[in-house]
């Protein structure tokens, strides 16, 4: 009976170690806002861009402007990264837009939207994240 308990404990411990090893082998890197919009801008909203990055909506009370930056989780070879910002509803094109082959992020892009809701997005290699009709006022 003691042999069975030891074997069960060994199997449980081995499974836990393997699960831990799998977690360590594939760490999740999340993009963080690093002040790309400039002094006085703070993050007021954000959204995941699938597993590829994060789009950040920031605001400065000093300038009364919103700013968007779309950041990759990890830097690397240049890929298509895009950022868009508009008064809600966006319509057929983004009022403020930046897109190109970047190693880290697209933007910053700016828009004054006092008293209005905004639509904002980030796209990395075809995967999009963002929100519509947010941060009103």
ROSEVEX-476842 format. One record per residue: z, y, x of N, C-alpha, C in turn; residue in one letter. Coordinates in steps of 0.001 Angstrom, whole numbers, plus 500000, padded with zeros to 6 digits. Each point is the difference from the previous one (the first is absolute). Example, Ala and Ser with C-alpha at 12.3 -4.5 7.8 and 13.67 -1.06 7.14 Angstrom:
BEGIN
<node n_pz="507800" n_py="494310" n_px="513190" ca_pz="500000" ca_py="501190" ca_px="499110" c_pz="500000" c_py="501200" c_px="500900" type="a"/>
<node n_pz="499280" n_py="501050" n_px="499650" ca_pz="500060" ca_py="501190" ca_px="500820" c_pz="500730" c_py="501090" c_px="499230" type="s"/>
//
This chain:
BEGIN
<node n_pz="500000" n_py="498817" n_px="500810" ca_pz="500000" ca_py="501183" ca_px="499190" c_pz="500000" c_py="501248" c_px="500855" type="x"/>
<node n_pz="500759" n_py="499969" n_px="501081" ca_pz="500038" ca_py="501149" ca_px="500889" c_pz="498618" c_py="500258" c_px="500594" type="x"/>
<node n_pz="499256" n_py="498951" n_px="500295" ca_pz="498653" ca_py="500123" ca_px="500540" c_pz="499088" c_py="500733" c_px="499024" type="x"/>
<node n_pz="500120" n_py="499718" n_px="498728" ca_pz="499195" ca_py="500650" ca_px="498974" c_pz="500325" c_py="501488" c_px="499934" type="x"/>
<node n_pz="501256" n_py="500351" n_px="500035" ca_pz="500400" ca_py="501411" ca_px="499962" c_pz="499466" c_py="500728" c_px="501230" type="x"/>
<node n_pz="500122" n_py="499393" n_px="501155" ca_pz="499505" ca_py="500613" ca_px="501233" c_pz="498499" c_py="500183" c_px="499926" type="x"/>
<node n_pz="499291" n_py="499016" n_px="499499" ca_pz="498554" ca_py="500089" ca_px="499884" c_pz="499611" c_py="501081" c_px="499009" type="x"/>
<node n_pz="500685" n_py="500070" n_px="498868" ca_pz="499713" ca_py="501028" ca_px="499001" c_pz="500287" c_py="501384" c_px="500573" type="x"/>
<node n_pz="501101" n_py="500138" n_px="500710" ca_pz="500335" ca_py="501280" ca_px="500609" c_pz="498964" c_py="500385" c_px="501050" type="x"/>
<node n_pz="499549" n_py="499018" n_px="500778" ca_pz="498991" ca_py="500249" ca_px="501027" c_pz="498692" c_py="500443" c_px="499360" type="x"/>
<node n_pz="499595" n_py="499326" n_px="498929" ca_pz="498760" ca_py="500363" ca_px="499295" c_pz="500118" c_py="501403" c_px="499424" type="x"/>
<node n_pz="501142" n_py="500320" n_px="499390" ca_pz="500220" ca_py="501326" ca_px="499426" c_pz="499946" c_py="501068" c_px="501086" type="x"/>
<node n_pz="500665" n_py="499735" n_px="501119" ca_pz="500003" ca_py="500961" ca_px="501104" c_pz="498596" c_py="500170" c_px="500577" type="x"/>
<node n_pz="499281" n_py="498898" n_px="500150" ca_pz="498631" ca_py="500075" ca_px="500531" c_pz="499098" c_py="500779" c_px="499063" type="x"/>
<node n_pz="500134" n_py="499788" n_px="498694" ca_pz="499188" ca_py="500734" ca_px="499022" c_pz="500316" c_py="501491" c_px="500047" type="x"/>
<node n_pz="501281" n_py="500338" n_px="500128" ca_pz="500390" ca_py="501407" ca_px="500075" c_pz="499445" c_py="500652" c_px="501257" type="x"/>
<node n_pz="500037" n_py="499275" n_px="501120" ca_pz="499470" ca_py="500549" ca_px="501248" c_pz="498498" c_py="500186" c_px="499910" type="x"/>
<node n_pz="499304" n_py="499054" n_px="499386" ca_pz="498549" ca_py="500119" ca_px="499856" c_pz="499647" c_py="501164" c_px="499088" type="x"/>
<node n_pz="500748" n_py="500177" n_px="498919" ca_pz="499752" ca_py="501128" ca_px="499107" c_pz="500221" c_py="501305" c_px="500749" type="x"/>
<node n_pz="501057" n_py="500056" n_px="500795" ca_pz="500260" ca_py="501186" ca_px="500811" c_pz="498913" c_py="500227" c_px="501021" type="x"/>
<node n_pz="499508" n_py="498917" n_px="500604" ca_pz="498930" ca_py="500117" ca_px="500990" c_pz="498731" c_py="500511" c_px="499345" type="x"/>
<node n_pz="499717" n_py="499549" n_px="498788" ca_pz="498812" ca_py="500485" ca_px="499296" c_pz="500122" c_py="501475" c_px="499682" type="x"/>
<node n_pz="501184" n_py="500436" n_px="499609" ca_pz="500216" ca_py="501406" ca_px="499697" c_pz="499833" c_py="500848" c_px="501255" type="x"/>
<node n_pz="500557" n_py="499547" n_px="501103" ca_pz="499900" ca_py="500744" ca_px="501249" c_pz="498565" c_py="500009" c_px="500522" type="x"/>
<node n_pz="499266" n_py="498925" n_px="499782" ca_pz="498641" ca_py="499900" ca_px="500523" c_pz="499030" c_py="500926" c_px="499272" type="x"/>
<node n_pz="500309" n_py="500391" n_px="498765" ca_pz="499127" ca_py="500888" ca_px="499249" c_pz="500778" c_py="501203" c_px="499491" type="x"/>
<node n_pz="500410" n_py="500910" n_px="500899" ca_pz="500794" ca_py="501148" ca_px="499562" c_pz="499165" c_py="500953" c_px="499153" type="x"/>
<node n_pz="500662" n_py="500650" n_px="499063" ca_pz="499332" ca_py="500988" ca_px="499148" c_pz="500175" c_py="501377" c_px="500629" type="x"/>
<node n_pz="498900" n_py="500599" n_px="500370" ca_pz="500039" ca_py="501350" ca_px="500549" c_pz="499621" c_py="500956" c_px="498892" type="x"/>
<node n_pz="500817" n_py="500971" n_px="499742" ca_pz="499708" ca_py="500973" ca_px="498962" c_pz="499766" c_py="501351" c_px="500650" type="x"/>
<node n_pz="498975" n_py="500677" n_px="499516" ca_pz="499726" ca_py="501344" ca_px="500489" c_pz="501149" c_py="500918" c_px="499593" type="x"/>
<node n_pz="500312" n_py="500945" n_px="500850" ca_pz="501024" ca_py="500993" ca_px="499682" c_pz="499406" c_py="501382" c_px="500166" type="x"/>
<node n_pz="500479" n_py="500935" n_px="499191" ca_pz="499534" ca_py="501378" ca_px="500103" c_pz="500590" c_py="500625" c_px="501253" type="x"/>
<node n_pz="499148" n_py="500629" n_px="500792" ca_pz="500445" ca_py="500565" ca_px="501266" c_pz="499761" c_py="501491" c_px="500125" type="x"/>
<node n_pz="499970" n_py="500727" n_px="498875" ca_pz="499827" ca_py="501448" ca_px="500068" c_pz="498560" c_py="500440" c_px="500180" type="x"/>
<node n_pz="499041" n_py="499136" n_px="499664" ca_pz="498585" ca_py="500319" ca_px="500209" c_pz="499540" c_py="501245" c_px="499238" type="x"/>
<node n_pz="500663" n_py="500332" n_px="498895" ca_pz="499595" ca_py="501169" ca_px="499206" c_pz="500505" c_py="501310" c_px="500600" type="x"/>
<node n_pz="500942" n_py="499916" n_px="500907" ca_pz="500511" ca_py="501197" ca_px="500652" c_pz="501432" c_py="500309" c_px="499598" type="x"/>
<node n_pz="500521" n_py="501047" n_px="500593" ca_pz="501373" ca_py="500417" ca_px="499785" c_pz="500231" c_py="500406" c_px="498544" type="x"/>
<node n_pz="501121" n_py="499568" n_px="499450" ca_pz="500375" ca_py="500393" ca_px="498650" c_pz="499509" c_py="499078" c_px="498905" type="x"/>
<node n_pz="499171" n_py="499015" n_px="500318" ca_pz="499509" ca_py="499051" ca_px="498995" c_pz="500902" c_py="498772" c_px="499978" type="x"/>
<node n_pz="500413" n_py="499614" n_px="498801" ca_pz="500825" ca_py="498819" ca_px="499819" c_pz="499344" c_py="499045" c_px="499025" type="x"/>
<node n_pz="500226" n_py="498715" n_px="500187" ca_pz="499411" ca_py="498972" ca_px="499131" c_pz="500623" c_py="500099" c_px="498607" type="x"/>
<node n_pz="499150" n_py="500105" n_px="498976" ca_pz="500452" ca_py="500025" ca_px="498612" c_pz="499540" c_py="498760" c_px="499236" type="x"/>
<node n_pz="499065" n_py="499239" n_px="500584" ca_pz="499523" ca_py="498773" ca_px="499370" c_pz="499225" c_py="499202" c_px="501045" type="x"/>
<node n_pz="499875" n_py="498710" n_px="499766" ca_pz="499215" ca_py="499159" ca_px="500895" c_pz="499558" c_py="498760" c_px="499245" type="x"/>
<node n_pz="498983" n_py="499330" n_px="500535" ca_pz="499503" ca_py="498773" ca_px="499390" c_pz="499413" c_py="499116" c_px="501091" type="x"/>
<node n_pz="500183" n_py="498707" n_px="499832" ca_pz="499430" ca_py="499033" ca_px="500936" c_pz="498486" c_py="499964" c_px="499843" type="x"/>
<node n_pz="499322" n_py="499800" n_px="501101" ca_pz="498553" ca_py="499765" ca_px="500005" c_pz="499845" c_py="498511" c_px="500313" type="x"/>
<node n_pz="500236" n_py="499191" n_px="498980" ca_pz="500034" ca_py="498551" ca_px="500189" c_pz="500999" c_py="499666" c_px="501095" type="x"/>
<node n_pz="499575" n_py="499176" n_px="500949" ca_pz="500836" ca_py="499677" ca_px="501161" c_pz="499526" c_py="500734" c_px="501243" type="x"/>
<node n_pz="499071" n_py="500954" n_px="499801" ca_pz="499369" ca_py="500674" ca_px="501137" c_pz="500667" c_py="501305" c_px="500410" type="x"/>
<node n_pz="500747" n_py="500638" n_px="499094" ca_pz="500601" ca_py="501274" ca_px="500336" c_pz="500699" c_py="500640" c_px="498825" type="x"/>
<node n_pz="500225" n_py="501309" n_px="500116" ca_pz="500698" ca_py="500776" ca_px="498975" c_pz="499340" c_py="501365" c_px="499891" type="x"/>
<node n_pz="499922" n_py="500507" n_px="498773" ca_pz="499541" ca_py="501365" ca_px="499781" c_pz="501221" c_py="500829" c_px="499613" type="x"/>
<node n_pz="500147" n_py="501155" n_px="500639" ca_pz="501149" ca_py="500871" ca_px="499794" c_pz="499554" c_py="501296" c_px="499343" type="x"/>
<node n_pz="500706" n_py="500393" n_px="498935" ca_pz="499823" ca_py="501313" ca_px="499375" c_pz="501190" c_py="500838" c_px="500432" type="x"/>
<node n_pz="499722" n_py="501140" n_px="500604" ca_pz="501072" ca_py="500882" ca_px="500453" c_pz="499838" c_py="501360" c_px="499331" type="x"/>
<node n_pz="501057" n_py="500805" n_px="500103" ca_pz="499982" ca_py="501330" ca_px="499387" c_pz="500797" c_py="500959" c_px="500873" type="x"/>
<node n_pz="499529" n_py="501237" n_px="500050" ca_pz="500722" ca_py="501064" ca_px="500694" c_pz="500306" c_py="501101" c_px="499000" type="x"/>
<node n_pz="501281" n_py="500276" n_px="499784" ca_pz="500370" ca_py="501089" ca_px="499090" c_pz="499647" c_py="501355" c_px="500617" type="x"/>
<node n_pz="499925" n_py="500078" n_px="501321" ca_pz="499654" ca_py="501254" ca_px="500669" c_pz="498546" c_py="500396" c_px="499739" type="x"/>
<node n_pz="499105" n_py="499016" n_px="499969" ca_pz="498575" ca_py="500298" ca_px="499789" c_pz="499566" c_py="499728" c_px="498563" type="x"/>
<node n_pz="500798" n_py="499196" n_px="499253" ca_pz="499633" ca_py="499638" ca_px="498638" c_pz="498832" c_py="499030" c_px="499950" type="x"/>
<node n_pz="499758" n_py="499300" n_px="501104" ca_pz="498864" ca_py="499072" ca_px="500061" c_pz="500467" c_py="498556" c_px="500144" type="x"/>
<node n_pz="499185" n_py="499097" n_px="499443" ca_pz="500156" ca_py="498568" ca_px="500211" c_pz="499143" c_py="499611" c_px="501194" type="x"/>
<node n_pz="500348" n_py="498887" n_px="500615" ca_pz="499235" ca_py="499469" ca_px="501122" c_pz="499993" c_py="498483" c_px="499886" type="x"/>
<node n_pz="498883" n_py="499370" n_px="500367" ca_pz="499884" ca_py="498542" ca_px="499981" c_pz="499557" c_py="499503" c_px="501370" type="x"/>
<node n_pz="500625" n_py="498902" n_px="500408" ca_pz="499632" ca_py="499285" ca_px="501218" c_pz="499959" c_py="498517" c_px="499663" type="x"/>
<node n_pz="498927" n_py="499317" n_px="500385" ca_pz="499888" ca_py="498550" ca_px="499840" c_pz="500134" c_py="499378" c_px="501387" type="x"/>
<node n_pz="501038" n_py="499180" n_px="500192" ca_pz="500298" ca_py="499447" ca_px="501326" c_pz="499905" c_py="498490" c_px="500022" type="x"/>
<node n_pz="499431" n_py="499493" n_px="501071" ca_pz="499944" ca_py="498557" ca_px="500228" c_pz="501365" c_py="499496" c_px="500448" type="x"/>
<node n_pz="500300" n_py="498746" n_px="499674" ca_pz="501265" ca_py="499402" ca_px="500443" c_pz="500046" c_py="499864" c_px="501510" type="x"/>
<node n_pz="498880" n_py="499645" n_px="500591" ca_pz="499923" ca_py="499884" ca_px="501452" c_pz="498711" c_py="500664" c_px="500474" type="x"/>
<node n_pz="500069" n_py="500636" n_px="501130" ca_pz="498805" ca_py="500608" ca_px="500568" c_pz="499147" c_py="498901" c_px="500635" type="x"/>
<node n_pz="498748" n_py="500315" n_px="500200" ca_pz="499099" ca_py="499021" ca_px="500597" c_pz="498603" c_py="500563" c_px="500049" type="x"/>
<node n_pz="499023" n_py="499133" n_px="499999" ca_pz="498608" ca_py="500428" ca_px="499989" c_pz="499751" c_py="500856" c_px="498774" type="x"/>
<node n_pz="499093" n_py="500945" n_px="500131" ca_pz="499700" ca_py="500910" ca_px="498893" c_pz="499452" c_py="499235" c_px="498791" type="x"/>
<node n_pz="500560" n_py="500300" n_px="498826" ca_pz="499534" ca_py="499464" ca_px="498724" c_pz="499892" c_py="501171" c_px="499030" type="x"/>
<node n_pz="499309" n_py="499780" n_px="498884" ca_pz="499858" ca_py="501057" ca_px="499003" c_pz="501336" c_py="500259" c_px="499323" type="x"/>
<node n_pz="500512" n_py="501228" n_px="500166" ca_pz="501251" ca_py="500438" ca_px="499371" c_pz="499683" c_py="501272" c_px="499234" type="x"/>
<node n_pz="500452" n_py="500075" n_px="498725" ca_pz="499699" ca_py="501146" ca_px="499149" c_pz="501260" c_py="500503" c_px="499311" type="x"/>
<node n_pz="500020" n_py="501301" n_px="499716" ca_pz="501083" ca_py="500621" ca_px="499246" c_pz="499374" c_py="500959" c_px="498997" type="x"/>
<node n_pz="500532" n_py="500012" n_px="498770" ca_pz="499495" ca_py="500894" ca_px="498967" c_pz="501132" c_py="500628" c_px="499219" type="x"/>
<node n_pz="499769" n_py="501243" n_px="499525" ca_pz="501003" ca_py="500759" ca_px="499261" c_pz="499291" c_py="500922" c_px="499031" type="x"/>
<node n_pz="500452" n_py="500032" n_px="498741" ca_pz="499366" ca_py="500855" ca_px="498990" c_pz="500987" c_py="500328" c_px="498893" type="x"/>
<node n_pz="499686" n_py="501061" n_px="499245" ca_pz="500722" ca_py="500308" ca_px="498774" c_pz="499633" c_py="498908" c_px="498999" type="x"/>
<node n_pz="500987" n_py="499511" n_px="499232" ca_pz="499774" ca_py="498945" ca_px="499006" c_pz="499266" c_py="500569" c_px="498787" type="x"/>
<node n_pz="498970" n_py="499348" n_px="499470" ca_pz="499374" ca_py="498762" ca_px="500466" c_pz="498973" c_py="500295" c_px="501082" type="x"/>
<node n_pz="499840" n_py="499047" n_px="500922" ca_pz="499189" ca_py="500209" ca_px="501192" c_pz="498532" c_py="500293" c_px="499699" type="x"/>
<node n_pz="499426" n_py="499426" n_px="498982" ca_pz="498576" ca_py="500208" ca_px="499731" c_pz="499131" c_py="499157" c_px="500910" type="x"/>
<node n_pz="498836" n_py="500532" n_px="500354" ca_pz="499023" ca_py="499206" ca_px="500747" c_pz="500140" c_py="500098" c_px="501515" type="x"/>
<node n_pz="500833" n_py="500912" n_px="500494" ca_pz="500209" ca_py="500077" ca_px="501453" c_pz="501375" c_py="500589" c_px="500299" type="x"/>
<node n_pz="500493" n_py="499707" n_px="501195" ca_pz="501294" ca_py="500509" ca_px="500436" c_pz="499851" c_py="501444" c_px="500445" type="x"/>
<node n_pz="500894" n_py="500871" n_px="499525" ca_pz="499977" ca_py="501413" ca_px="500391" c_pz="500212" c_py="500127" c_px="501506" type="x"/>
<node n_pz="500982" n_py="499293" n_px="500512" ca_pz="500258" ca_py="499946" ca_px="501441" c_pz="499787" c_py="498562" c_px="500435" type="x"/>
<node n_pz="499237" n_py="499805" n_px="501063" ca_pz="499644" ca_py="498640" ca_px="500437" c_pz="499802" c_py="499976" c_px="501506" type="x"/>
<node n_pz="500443" n_py="498907" n_px="500604" ca_pz="499690" ca_py="499725" ca_px="501397" c_pz="499733" c_py="498512" c_px="500115" type="x"/>
<node n_pz="498951" n_py="499652" n_px="500675" ca_pz="499683" ca_py="498598" ca_px="500214" c_pz="499163" c_py="499837" c_px="501246" type="x"/>
<node n_pz="500257" n_py="498930" n_px="500696" ca_pz="499249" ca_py="499709" ca_px="501213" c_pz="500569" c_py="498765" c_px="500664" type="x"/>
<node n_pz="499453" n_py="499674" n_px="501136" ca_pz="500465" ca_py="498849" ca_px="500764" c_pz="501101" c_py="500465" c_px="500940" type="x"/>
<node n_pz="501238" n_py="499640" n_px="499641" ca_pz="501179" ca_py="500455" ca_px="500725" c_pz="500825" c_py="498806" c_px="500486" type="x"/>
<node n_pz="500746" n_py="500228" n_px="501075" ca_pz="500866" ca_py="498955" ca_px="500540" c_pz="501390" c_py="500023" c_px="499381" type="x"/>
<node n_pz="500389" n_py="501117" n_px="499364" ca_pz="501357" ca_py="500129" ca_px="499498" c_pz="500090" c_py="500518" c_px="498559" type="x"/>
<node n_pz="499450" n_py="501198" n_px="499724" ca_pz="500157" ca_py="500559" ca_px="498656" c_pz="498884" c_py="500970" c_px="499651" type="x"/>
<node n_pz="499842" n_py="500219" n_px="498668" ca_pz="499090" ca_py="501022" ca_px="499471" c_pz="500847" c_py="501127" c_px="499437" type="x"/>
<node n_pz="499484" n_py="501208" n_px="500077" ca_pz="500741" ca_py="501179" ca_px="499569" c_pz="500511" c_py="500710" c_px="501233" type="x"/>
<node n_pz="500825" n_py="500957" n_px="499836" ca_pz="500551" ca_py="500475" ca_px="498740" c_pz="498995" c_py="500827" c_px="499194" type="x"/>
<node n_pz="500127" n_py="499891" n_px="498680" ca_pz="499203" ca_py="500822" ca_px="499090" c_pz="500964" c_py="500750" c_px="499094" type="x"/>
<node n_pz="499627" n_py="501217" n_px="499590" ca_pz="500921" ca_py="500879" ca_px="499286" c_pz="499401" c_py="500497" c_px="498687" type="x"/>
<node n_pz="500902" n_py="500299" n_px="499036" ca_pz="499576" ca_py="500534" ca_px="498712" c_pz="501170" c_py="500726" c_px="499344" type="x"/>
<node n_pz="499737" n_py="501189" n_px="499497" ca_pz="500995" ca_py="500719" ca_px="499199" c_pz="499901" c_py="499491" c_px="498572" type="x"/>
<node n_pz="501127" n_py="499598" n_px="499434" ca_pz="499986" ca_py="499425" ca_px="498659" c_pz="501239" c_py="500409" c_px="499206" type="x"/>
<node n_pz="500429" n_py="501230" n_px="500154" ca_pz="501204" ca_py="500475" ca_px="499317" c_pz="499872" c_py="499812" c_px="498488" type="x"/>
<node n_pz="501009" n_py="499355" n_px="499418" ca_pz="500029" ca_py="499791" ca_px="498562" c_pz="499019" c_py="498968" c_px="499484" type="x"/>
<node n_pz="499375" n_py="499248" n_px="500878" ca_pz="498989" ca_py="499013" ca_px="499603" c_pz="500364" c_py="498621" c_px="500524" type="x"/>
<node n_pz="499485" n_py="498974" n_px="499339" ca_pz="500140" ca_py="498632" ca_px="500483" c_pz="498886" c_py="499725" c_px="501013" type="x"/>
<node n_pz="500247" n_py="499088" n_px="500918" ca_pz="498995" ca_py="499680" ca_px="501006" c_pz="499641" c_py="498524" c_px="499989" type="x"/>
<node n_pz="498777" n_py="499709" n_px="500427" ca_pz="499510" ca_py="498660" ca_px="500276" c_pz="499850" c_py="499918" c_px="501508" type="x"/>
<node n_pz="500417" n_py="498902" n_px="500578" ca_pz="499914" ca_py="499874" ca_px="501454" c_pz="499800" c_py="498540" c_px="500377" type="x"/>
<node n_pz="499293" n_py="499790" n_px="501110" ca_pz="499695" ca_py="498626" ca_px="500407" c_pz="499810" c_py="499910" c_px="501495" type="x"/>
<node n_pz="500129" n_py="498749" n_px="500464" ca_pz="499644" ca_py="499648" ca_px="501356" c_pz="499227" c_py="498696" c_px="499928" type="x"/>
<node n_pz="499020" n_py="499853" n_px="500871" ca_pz="499190" ca_py="498779" ca_px="500016" c_pz="499785" c_py="499593" c_px="501450" type="x"/>
<node n_pz="500203" n_py="498711" n_px="500272" ca_pz="499793" ca_py="499458" ca_px="501340" c_pz="499097" c_py="498785" c_px="499872" type="x"/>
<node n_pz="498831" n_py="500082" n_px="500596" ca_pz="499035" ca_py="498888" ca_px="499984" c_pz="499798" c_py="499433" c_px="498601" type="x"/>
<node n_pz="499882" n_py="500878" n_px="499000" ca_pz="499721" ca_py="499584" ca_px="498633" c_pz="501208" c_py="499697" c_px="499139" type="x"/>
<node n_pz="501194" n_py="499935" n_px="500578" ca_pz="501220" ca_py="499772" ca_px="499217" c_pz="500621" c_py="501346" c_px="499677" type="x"/>
<node n_pz="500250" n_py="500255" n_px="498707" ca_pz="500477" ca_py="501311" ca_px="499574" c_pz="501432" c_py="499954" c_px="499476" type="x"/>
<node n_pz="500707" n_py="501097" n_px="500207" ca_pz="501320" ca_py="500214" ca_px="499428" c_pz="500118" c_py="501457" c_px="499621" type="x"/>
<node n_pz="500951" n_py="500318" n_px="499157" ca_pz="500205" ca_py="501378" ca_px="499569" c_pz="500445" c_py="500030" c_px="498565" type="x"/>
<node n_pz="500045" n_py="501200" n_px="499440" ca_pz="500470" ca_py="500161" ca_px="498623" c_pz="499243" c_py="501137" c_px="499330" type="x"/>
<node n_pz="499996" n_py="499960" n_px="498679" ca_pz="499309" ca_py="501019" ca_px="499200" c_pz="501001" c_py="500702" c_px="499090" type="x"/>
<node n_pz="499838" n_py="501293" n_px="499879" ca_pz="500823" ca_py="500777" ca_px="499072" c_pz="501468" c_py="500048" c_px="500343" type="x"/>
<node n_pz="500322" n_py="500192" n_px="501263" ca_pz="501399" ca_py="500012" ca_px="500433" c_pz="500407" c_py="501367" c_px="500529" type="x"/>
<node n_pz="501272" n_py="500120" n_px="500276" ca_pz="500597" ca_py="501173" ca_px="500649" c_pz="499594" c_py="501291" c_px="499308" type="x"/>
<node n_pz="500127" n_py="500005" n_px="498701" ca_pz="499633" ca_py="501157" ca_px="499178" c_pz="501014" c_py="501120" c_px="500196" type="x"/>
<node n_pz="499487" n_py="501212" n_px="499998" ca_pz="500909" ca_py="501148" ca_px="500054" c_pz="500050" c_py="500585" c_px="501312" type="x"/>
//
